[in-house]
Every structure is written in C-alpha cells, then in structure tokens.
C-alpha cells in the first residue's frame, strides 16, 4: 500500500522536470534557439549569419542592426517587438520568449571594434 504514494510522488517529480522555463538573458541555450528562430522566420529577408547578404536588399543584416550606436539588449528587444508592424508583408508578431532568444543570438554578432 505504500507503493501508491511513492509512485505518485515519482510521477509528480518526473512531470516537474518536464516543465521548460522561458528564455531569459542568462539562458545559455538562448542564442542557439535564437539562431534557429532566425533561420526559420527571418532569413527569407535578412542576413542572419555573419558574412551573409540579405535576400531582400531593403532588409538590414542582423550584424548591421546590432552594431547601431546606442543599441542595448533592452532597445533591441523593443525594436524586435515593434519592428514588423509595417508594411503588411512584414506583419508578424514574435512571442516574448522568442524575442529573448533572438536578441541573445543577435547580440553575439556584435563587432566589438565598432563599440
């Protein structure tokens, strides 16, 4: 009869391990998730990796975006949240967790000599 509470406790403990926390700036896997997101959702227009050329000449390369003067993690997140509100062909929303991961990846592209 003690096996039932132990089994229940093990099941609850195992299910707690399956919960995936949201991406945060201290999340070491965030840049890899951000690159995956960028390749799936952004690369049709933007150069998302170093030394690439944007497929759409009007779409800035990610490296250009992150090397803009005054850009911070906070301003980049705000930019990503609001940047695709126009024109209609670019209208899509990015989930907050994806914004954290995407900005973490993009910040790895910074050219520190330009800072």
LINKA-V841179 format. One record per residue. N is the residue number from 1. RES is the residue in one small letter. PSI is psi as a letter, one per 20 degrees, with the letter a starting at -180 (999 if undefined). OMEGA is omega in whole degrees, -180 to 180 (999 if undefined). BURIAL is I if it has 9 or more other C-alpha atoms within 8 Angstrom, else O. Layout:
N:RES:PSI:OMEGA:BURIAL + N:RES:PSI:OMEGA:BURIAL
This chain:
1:x:h:177:O + 2:x:i:-179:O + 3:x:h:-179:O + 4:x:g:178:O + 5:x:h:178:O + 6:x:g:178:O + 7:x:g:178:O + 8:x:g:179:O + 9:x:g:179:O + 10:x:h:179:O + 11:x:g:179:O + 12:x:g:179:O + 13:x:g:180:O + 14:x:g:-179:O + 15:x:h:177:O + 16:x:h:180:O + 17:x:h:-177:O + 18:x:i:-179:O + 19:x:p:-180:O + 20:x:o:-180:O + 21:x:q:177:O + 22:x:q:179:O + 23:x:p:175:I + 24:x:r:-178:I + 25:x:h:179:O + 26:x:j:-179:O + 27:x:o:-176:O + 28:x:h:-179:O + 29:x:i:-176:O + 30:x:g:180:I + 31:x:h:179:I + 32:x:g:177:I + 33:x:h:179:I + 34:x:g:177:I + 35:x:g:178:I + 36:x:g:178:O + 37:x:g:-179:I + 38:x:g:180:I + 39:x:h:-178:I + 40:x:h:-170:O + 41:x:i:-172:O + 42:x:h:-172:I + 43:x:i:177:I + 44:x:h:179:O + 45:x:g:-173:I + 46:x:q:166:I + 47:x:o:-175:I + 48:x:i:179:I + 49:x:q:179:O + 50:x:q:176:O + 51:x:j:174:O + 52:x:r:175:O + 53:x:p:180:O + 54:x:p:178:I + 55:x:h:176:I + 56:x:o:-177:O + 57:x:h:179:O + 58:x:i:-178:O + 59:x:p:-179:I + 60:x:q:174:I + 61:x:q:178:I + 62:x:h:-180:I + 63:x:h:177:I + 64:x:g:-178:O + 65:x:g:-174:O + 66:x:i:178:I + 67:x:j:178:I + 68:x:p:-180:O + 69:x:p:176:O + 70:x:i:-178:O + 71:x:p:175:I + 72:x:r:176:O + 73:x:g:-178:I + 74:x:g:-179:O + 75:x:h:177:O + 76:x:g:179:I + 77:x:g:178:I + 78:x:g:178:O + 79:x:g:-179:O + 80:x:h:-180:I + 81:x:h:-172:I + 82:x:i:-169:O + 83:x:h:-176:O + 84:x:k:178:I + 85:x:i:-175:I + 86:x:r:-38:O + 87:x:a:-174:O + 88:x:h:-178:O + 89:x:i:179:O + 90:x:j:-172:O + 91:x:o:170:I + 92:x:q:-179:O + 93:x:q:177:O + 94:x:p:178:O + 95:x:q:-180:O + 96:x:h:179:O + 97:x:h:179:I + 98:x:h:178:I + 99:x:g:178:I + 100:x:g:-179:I + 101:x:g:-179:I + 102:x:g:179:I + 103:x:h:177:I + 104:x:g:178:I + 105:x:g:-176:I + 106:x:h:-179:I + 107:x:i:175:I + 108:x:i:-178:O + 109:x:i:-177:I + 110:x:q:173:I + 111:x:o:-174:O + 112:x:h:177:O + 113:x:h:178:O + 114:x:i:-177:O + 115:x:999:999:O
